[in-house]
Structures are given as structure tokens and as C-alpha cells.
Amino acid sequence: MKNRDGLENNDNWKTPTWLYEVLDNLFYFNFDPCPLYHDLRQWNGLEIDWGYCNFVNPPYNRIDKPRFILKAYDEYKLGKTSVLLLPAATGNNVYHDVLRPYADIIPIRGRISFEGVNTQGDFVTTGKGKSDSMICVFYGENMPQYKTEYLYNLINTAKHERSNTKRKR
């Protein structure tokens, strides 16, 4: 699949460790329906049942991203929790029809760095997307619901501390 610039797209970008750890310490994930470098011949996260509490950093392409959001919504209707790391794109139907009414949305201040292979074929640890990011939480049954402001402060404080640590090196 090609990206918006007409270049071959690589959707294998690693979630920043600091961000995953902050979220996992709150939600205790037991499933990732789209793990990094996963072989889809083994199983497809869009076609199987998910865990009780899911971390989802889906491929960001225009086909798969909305499909994973809709699957997370379907799992939410079954009582399951899903925490999604998404580009902060608000001008599409899935945002207005699914995320906005049913999920808590936590913006992440500034762009976050991912690890992966860029369009030039180089492995980078500071690859930043073309947009800011947001965390979207579909709270399932029996899951404590954190106040959005609490999550916002927790995530953005961790990001700021991570940035300051990197600068001091």
C-alpha cells in the first residue's frame, strides 16, 4: 500500500515504550490485536475475538485504521476494554460516529516518536508521524474509568519527562 506521498507505506511502527508502560500500568492489557511484525497467516486481529483489555496501535493506513476502530467498538459492545493509539484525525466519519460518542479521547501534546523503517529504508528511533496522536479508550464492563484529565496529565507528564531525560544525555 502506498502512503499519501505515493511512496510504499510501512505500517510497522513500534509504540514508544514509555507510553505503552504508562498505559499498561493502568489497564493491565492481556491482548494486542495488531502486534508489531505480526504474521497475518497465523491470525488476523480483525477476524478473532479480542481479550478482556486490549492495547491497539493499528496500522495507520486509510483501510485498516477505521476497521480496527470499528472492531474495538464491536468488542466494547461485548463488554471489553480497548485502548487505541491513533493519529489525532478528527475530520472523518469514524471519529464523529464512533470515537467521539463512545470513547474517552485523550490528546497527546506534540508528536510522539516511533521506531521503525522509514520510506527510505532506514531504521529510525525518532520517526514522527504526520500528525499528533491521541489515546482513545472504550471502557468495557467492570473496568475502572479514569477521568480524562487524569489520563491526559499522566501521559503528557511522562512524555515531557522522557523528552527532558533525552536532552540531558
N, C-alpha and C positions, 0 to 999 in steps of 0.2 A: 504494500500500500504506500502511496506517496503522501508526503506531508503537504501543507499549504504552500510551500515554496517549490513544489514539483520534484523534490528530492525523495529518495527512498526513505521511508519512515522506519524508525526503530522504536518500538514501544516498550523496550526492556530497560526501564529506569528504576533504580533502587530507591525505595523510600529512605529518606535520611534516618539514620539510626536513632538520633536524639528524639525525633518526632515519633517514631514507632514506639520507643521505650516510654515516653510520656503517656501515650495513649494506652499502651498495653498495661501499664501500672494502674490505670483506672478501670479498664474494661475487661482485662484478662481474656484476650482473644483465644479462641480454640479452632479457628479455621481462616484460611486465606484462599478465596476462590480464584485468584489470579496471581499465584506466586511468581516471582522473578524467574525467568528462563524455564518456565514450565512446558513440558511436552504435552500438547493437547491430544496426542494419541492415547495418553493414559486416561485422562478425563477432562471434560470441559466444564469450567465453573458455571457456565450459563445453563448447563443441562442436568446438574445434580443438585441434591438438597445441600444446603449450607449448614454450618454449625450453629450453636446457640448464640455465639457472639463472634462476629466476623470483621476482619480488617480487609478493606478493599481499596487497593490502589490500581484501578483498572487501566487498560490501555487507553490512551487519550485520543485515539483516532475517532472520527465522526460516526463510525458504525458501532464499534464496541463500547465506547463510553456510555451512551444512552442505554444500551442493552444491559450493562452491568448495574446502572442506576435503577432501571425498571425491575431487574431481578432482585436487587436489595429491597426494593419496595414490596415485591411479592413475598419475600422472606419475612419482612416486617409484619405483613398481614397474617403470617403464620405464628407470630409472637417472637421472632428472632431479632436480635440487635445487629445492626451493621454500621460500621464507621468507615466512611469513604473519604479518601484524599482525592480532591478534584481540582481542576483549574477553576478559577473564580469567574465562570462564564454565566451571566445572568440573562442573556438575550435569546434564550431558546425555550421551546415548549416544555421540555422535561424539567427545567428549573422551575418554571411558573406553575406547572400542573402537578408535579410530584415532590420536588425538593422543598420548595417554599411552604406548601401547606402541611407537609408531613414530617419533615426532618428539622432538627436544630442545625443551623448554619453558623459556623464559626470561621470568620475570615482570618487568614494568616497575614500579618503585616509584612510587606515586602515579598520578594520572590525567594523561594527556597531552592537550595542546591541539591541536585540529584546526581547519582553516579550511574554512568552507562557509556555506551558507544555513540558518539555524535554522528552527524551526517557525513563528516569527513573520514569516518572510520577510526577516530581516535578515542581511546578510553579516557574519560574525564571524570573528575570528582567534584567539579563545581558547575556542572551543566544546569542552567536555569531555563525554565520553560518560558514561553512567550507571554504568559500571564501570571498573575498572582495565584495563590492557591487558597482553598478553603476545605475545612473539615465539615462533613455533613453526617449527622447521626440520626439513624432511625432507631428509636428505643423500643425494644421488644418487651415482652412480659417479664415481670419480676426483675427488671434491670433498674438500678438506681438512676434517676435522671438528674444529671448535673446541671446546674444553672449555666446558661450560655456564657454569661460574663465570667464565671469561674474558669470554664474551659478556655475562653479567649485569653484571659490573663495567664493561665498556666502554660499554654502553648507559646504565646508570644514572649513570655519571660524566658522560657527555655531556649527559644530561638535567639533572643538577644544575648543571653549568657553564652551560648555556643559561638556567636559571632565575636564577642569580646575575647573569649578564650583563644580563638584562631588568630586574632590580631596581635595578641601578646606574644605569640611564638616567634 
